[in-house]
């Protein structure tokens, strides 16, 4: 009985320790009735979260970010989303400049981006040529 209680205490301590190592950040873009909301959970080894791209009078995309990592000041991740009933898992990139993240528009074209035949997967052709000319998301400070 004592051993079982000790294991429960250790498990609870490990959960709390793990939870305190998670850094959560949120970013928002709002302009001309368009909204992009990015919520990130960063641990020592990974970045995951949620990304909703809500365009006014256009198809919205709601999805998750996983397998994220920073390479220098650039966040690379896989964005899994659904649009028009189709699921896609595409590489996405943001450039960090202070408290903002700038989205790469390359994912919406095919100059430096390549999709498979059914557009369910996509990736950058050359990461050195990525242009960060998309929407600028500002960091949200939570009010607690």
N, C-alpha and C positions, 0 to 999 in steps of 0.2 A: 504494500500500500504506500509506504513511504517513497519507494522508487517511482511509482506511477505519478505521485504528486510532484516529485522532483522533475520528472520529465515534462509534466504540464507547465511547470514554472519556467523551465528552460525554453520550451516551445513558445510560450507567451513572450518571454524576453526577446527571442529571436525575431518574432513577428514585429514587435515594437521597434527593435533596432533596424530592421529592414525598412519599415515604414518611414523612419526618420531620415533615411538616406534617399528618399524620393523628393526631387525638386520639381514642383509643378509651376508651369507658366502658361499664360493665355495671351493670345494676340488677336486683334480685331481690325478689320478693314470695313469701312462704311462710306460709300459714296454713290450718288445717283441711284439710290434705292438698291444698290448691290451690297451684299454683306458676305464677308469671309470670316469665319471664326476658327481659330486654331488653338487647341488645348494640348499641351505637351506634358508628359510625365518622364522626367529624366532620372535615370539611376547611373551608377558608376559605369555600367557596361552597355546601356541601351537607352533609346528614346522611342516612346510610343505615344499614342494619343488619338485625337479626333480632329478631322478637318471637314468643315461644311462650307461649300462654295454655293452661295445662294444668289444667283443673278436675276435681276428684275426682268420679268417676262421672257425668261429663257429657262431651259432645263436646269434644275438644281442638282448638285452632287453632294452627297453626304457619305462620309466614309471614315476609315481609320488609318492612322499612320503606324507603321511598325518597321522594325529593322533599321531604325534611324541612327545616324551617327554624324558627328561633326568632323569634317576634314578642313582644318583651318577655320575659316569663318563661314563655311558653307555646310548647311544641313542637307544631307541626302537621306531619303527614306523611301519606303514603298507606300504608296497611297492606294488602298483598296476601297473602291467605291462602287455605287450602283447608279447608273443613269439610263433612263428609258428601258428599264428591266434587264439591262446587261451589267454583269459584274466585271470590273477590270482591276488589275493590280499593276500599277505603273510607277516607275521611278519618278520622284519629284525632288525639287531642290529649292532651297531658300538661302539667300545671302544675309548674314547677320551684320547690321551696322548699328552699333549701340543698342538701343532698346527697340529696334524695328527689325522685321524680317521681310525681305523683298523676294517675291515669288518669281521664278523663271517662267516666262511665257513660251519657252521652247516646247513645253509639253502640249501646246495647242497647235503646233505646226509640225512639219516634217523635215525642216532644214537640218536640224541637229537632233532629231528625235526619231526613233524607229518603233513602229508598232508591229505586232504579229498580224497574221491575215484577218483575224476576227476582232482586232482591236482590244483584246482582253488583257494584253500585256504590252508594256512599252518601256523603253529605256533610252538614255542619252547615247548618241553615237560617239561623241567626244566631249568628255567633261571639261576639258580645257577651253572649249569654245562656247560654253553656256553663257547666255545673255540674261542678266537679271534686270529686266525691263518691265516686269509685271507689277501687280498691286503691292503696295507697301502696308504691311500689317503692323500696328502699333501695340506694344506690350500693355496689357491691362493690369493695373494694380488692384488686387482684391481689397474690398473693404470689410474688415472683420471687427 
